[in-house]
Amino acid sequence: MSKLGDLGARLHRGEVGYDFIGNRKIWYGLSILITITAIVALAVRGLNMGIEFQGGAVFTTPKSEVSVSQAQEYAEEASGHDAIVQQLGNGSLRIQVGGLDTAQSDQVRAELAKDMNVPEDKIAAELVGPSWGEQIANKAWTGLGVFMILVVIYLAIAFEWRMAVAALIALIHDLTITVGIYSLVGFEVTVGTVIGLLTILGYSLYDTVVVFDSLKEQTKDITKQTRFTYSELANRSINGTLVRSINTTVVALLPVAGLLFIGGGVLGAGMLNDISLSLFVGLAAGAYSSIFIATPLVADLKERDPAIKALKKRVLAKRASAAAKGEPLDAEDEPAAEAAVVGPRVGRHGAQEHRG
């Protein structure tokens, strides 16, 4: 068995692990900081909306000796507006200029042909109206709303309402971080970005449901035992599915990274590059939230339940009684938090034991 496979098996058995639930305040604080940064960036800088949303013209020039920076300078001088220039894989240039109507588009096209020393009929011009982008945005918001509602209903039925609430918060967390990064870095928001944002919701939800399914199985009839608290079993669920979550995320990120860094560099920017960029950022945020946000939130909500509170008191009382009498707990009664150790540890009677 590979080292990663062996680690996964030991995590699943609870032999090693990390106390995600016990350190949840650290992750909450980090997420709140990132979220506040994203909101401030959106408020101050806003989003760099693509031409599909603000309207304007897109010019595609043939291959020439003109550099990207020169083409940008020519386009801004000819139009009086900011221009975005991208080099395509075949050496041609894609020039986007917002706020142009048909007459202005024809004038800019003629000026570009003159400055770049290429025939005017070789420059393809496409005029985009802002109403089309508005329709796309409205449909995206509608799709997002329907998706969120269906997710909450499904999780509330398949699991419970606390898991539905935690999953919803995790999804909003992922979207906020992704949009915030777009604002901070200045990535252009296109139709491809919207498609990517809607796609990452499914990936994020998948990782979360995997952990929830394990948690549901481990906490079945939880009040009939006095070995573990709910939070300890939640921690075991995260550790038991940790390697699987990492593997699925890495497998998903690798082809997306190939499209983004290799495909974008070779083929140039375009719709595929826009989709892969939002997917890459969103997948990473989704993997983080499913482990560090969703399940700890469920544990926090569940620990407010009177039955779970009473269970925790019984478990802690049993351990305190055993400690007062000097009686060791059975191996199966050890709290899950004690499994969060890798390497040598000190045993109950002071002798050094070895794990890992």
N, C-alpha and C positions, 0 to 999 in steps of 0.2 A: 504494500500500500504506500502511496506517495505521502510525503510529509504533510501536504495540505489535506489529503484525505484522512490521514491519521488524526490531525488536529480537529477536523470536522467531526470525526467519531467521538473524540474525547470531549469536545464541546457539547455534543448531543447528549452524552452520558452524564454531563455535569462535573467531569473530573477537573476541567480547567474552564476558565471563563473570565469575563470582565463584568463588574457591577454597573451596568448601564443605568438601572433604575436608581441605585444609591447615589449616583453622580448626575442625576437628571437636571439638577439646578444649574450645573455648568452648561449643559446643552441648551437648556431653556434660555439662559443668559446670552449664549452665543447667537442663538436664533433670533432673539429679540434685537440684539445689536445689529445683526445683518439686515433684519426686516426694517428697522428704523433707518439704517443707511440707505436701503433701497427706496423707502418712501421719501426721504429727503432728496435723494437724487432725482426722483420723478417730479417732485415739486419744484426743484430748482432748475434742473436741466431739461426735464421732459424727455420725450422719445424722439429719435431721429426717424420720422415717418418717411417711408418710401414714396415714390412718385405715384404709386397706385392709390395712396390715401390722400395726398395733397394735390394731385393733378399736375400736369406738365407734359413735357415731351422727352422721348427717349431716342437718341441718335446712335446708330451703329455704323461706324466708319470701317472702310477696308484697312488692311494692313499697311502701315506707313512707317516713316522714320520718326514720327512725332511721339514724344514720351507722354506718359500719363499726366505729369505735372504741366507740360506745355499745353496739352489738350484741355486740361482744366482751366488754365489761364485764358485760352482762346474762347472757351465756352462762356466763361463768366464775363469777359469783356464784351462778347457779342450779345449776351442776353441781359446783363445787369443783375443776374440772380446767381446764387450759389450753385455750383455744379458738382456732381459726383461722377468720377471717371473710373472705370474698371477695365482692365485688360483681359480679353478673352483668350482662350487657349490657342486660337489660330493667329494671334497677333493683332486682331482687330480691337477696336475700342468701343466701349458702351458708355455713352455720355447721357446722364440724366440731369435735366434742368426743370425745376418746379416753377409753377405759376405762369406757364406760357399758353397762349391761345393759338389758333391755326395760323393767323397772319404772322405772329411773332415767331412761331416755329419755322415757317418758311424762310424768314429773314435770318434767323440764327443758322439754319442749315446752309444757306448761301455763304454766310460769313465763315463758317467752319470749313467749307470746301475751299474757300480762298486762302484761309490761313494755313490749312494743312496741305494745300497743294494737291488736292484730289478732286476728281470729277464730282460735281454736285449730285448727279444721278446715281453715284456709287454709295452715297450716304443714305441709309434707310432711316426714315423718321416715323415715329409712332406717337400719336397724341393720346394722352390718357386723361379722362375727366375725373374729378374728385368724387362724383356721385357713385361711380362704380366701386371705389374703395370704401365708401360709406356703407354701401349695401353689403359688401363682404364683412365689414366690421360688425354690422348689426346681426348678420347671420351667425358670426362667430360667437357673439355674446349670447345669442339664443341657444346655440349648441352647447355652450359652456354651462348655461343655467340648467338646461334639460339634463345634461350629464351629471351635474352635482346632485340634482334632485333624485335621479335614479340610483346614484351611488349610495346616498343616505338611506333610501328606502330598502335597497338590497341588503346593505350591511346591517341595518336594524332588524331585518327579518332573519338573515342567515346567522348573525351573531347576536348583537344587542345594541341598544341605542348609544351606549358609551363608546363603543368601537366606531359607530357611524360618525359620531361627533369628532372623535380623534382623527379619523381618516379624512374628514372634510377639512379640518384645521391643517393637517399635513399637506393636502392638495393646494390649499390657498397659500400656505408657506412656500411650496415649490414654485408656484406661479409668481409670487411676489419677488422671490430671489431672482428668478430668471429674468423677469421684466426689469428689475433693479439693475442687474448686470448689463442689460442692453442700454439702459440709461447712462450708467457710469462710464462704460467703454465707448458709447456712441455708435453701437451697431445699428445698422439701418433696419427698420421694421418693414417687412414686405408681406405679401400674401403667403409666401413660403414660411415666414416666421410664425404667422397665425396657425398654419397647418402643423408646424412643429410643436407649438405650445399646446394645441389640442391633443396631439399624439402622446406627449410625455405624461399626460394624466393617467393614461392606461398603464404605462410602465411603472409609475409611482404607486398606483393602486395595487398592482400585482405583488410587489415586494411587501406592501403593508398587509395584504390579505394572507400571504404565506405565514407571516408571524402571528397574525390573529388566529389562523386556523390551528397552529400549534398551541397557542395560549388557550383556546377554547377546549382543546383535547386535554391539556394538562390540568385545567381548573374545573373539570367536570366533577361534581360532588365534592367540591373543595371544603365545604363546611363540615363534612363528615370525618375529617382528619385533623390532626393537631401537629403535623410535622412542618408545614411550610405556610408562610403568609402568602397573600395574593401577589404582592410585589416580588417575592422571591421566585415564585413560579413564572411570573412575567419575565423576570430576568433570565431564567432558564430557557424560556421560549425564544428570546432574542439570541442567546448564545447558541442554542440548538440549531437555529436556521441561519446563523451568521455567515458561515462559509458558502452556503447556497446563495444567499443574497449577494455576497461579493462576486461569486462566479457568474451569476446571471447579469449583474451590472457590468462586469468587465467584458463579458461576451457581447453585450449590447453596445457598449461604448467603443469597442475596437472597430467594427465596420463604420460606425458613425464618425469616429476620428479619422479613418481612412478617407471617407468622403470629404470631410472638412479640411484636413491638412494636406492630403495628397491630391485628391480630386480637385479641390479648390485651387491648389497651386498649379496643377497641370492644365486643367480645363478652364480655369478662370471662374469668376463669380457668376452666380445665376440662382435660379430657383432651388436647385438641389443643394447648393451651398448654404442658402438661407435656411432651409429646413434642417440640414445637419447641424448648423450652429445652434439653433434653439434646442434641438434634441440633445446635443452634447451637454449643454449647460443644465437643461432640465433633468436629464438622467442622473447626473451627479447629485443634484439637489434632492431628487426623489429617493435615491439610495440612502442619503443622509437622513432624511425625514422619517423614513420607514423604520430605521433603527433607533435614532436618537430622539424622535419627537412623538410619533404615533403611539407606540406601545407604552412609553412612560406616561403619556397623557391618560391612557386607559387605566393604568395602575393608580394614578392620582384620583381619577373619577371613581374608580371601583372602591378604593380605600375609604370613601365617604359613606359607603353603604353600611347600615347598622350591622348586618350579618357578617360582613367582612371585617368591620371594626372589632366585633366580638371574637371572631376567629383569631385576629392578630393578638388580642389580649390573652387568649387561651394558649396560643403558641409561645408567646413570650413568657407567660407564667410557668408553663411546663419547663422551659429552658432554665428559668431562674431557679425553680425548685430543684432541678437536677444539679445545677451548679452549686446551690447551697448545701446539698447533701454530698457533694463531691462525687456524684455518679456521672459517668460519661454518657453522653447521648449515643444512641445506636447510630451506626453509619447512615442508615436510611433517614434518621431524624436530624442530621446535620443541616443547618440552614444553607440555602443555595449560595449565599454571599461568600461562604467559606471556600466554595469551589473556585472563586475568582482569584486563584493564585497559580502561578506557574513557577516551578523550580522548588528549591528547598523551603520548608516551612517548619515552624516549631509546633510539635504535637501538644496534646492536652497535658501531658505529664512532663513537659520540658524537653523531651528527646526530640532530636531533629529527624523529621521525616523527609522523604523526597518525592516530589511529583514532577512529572514531565521528564 
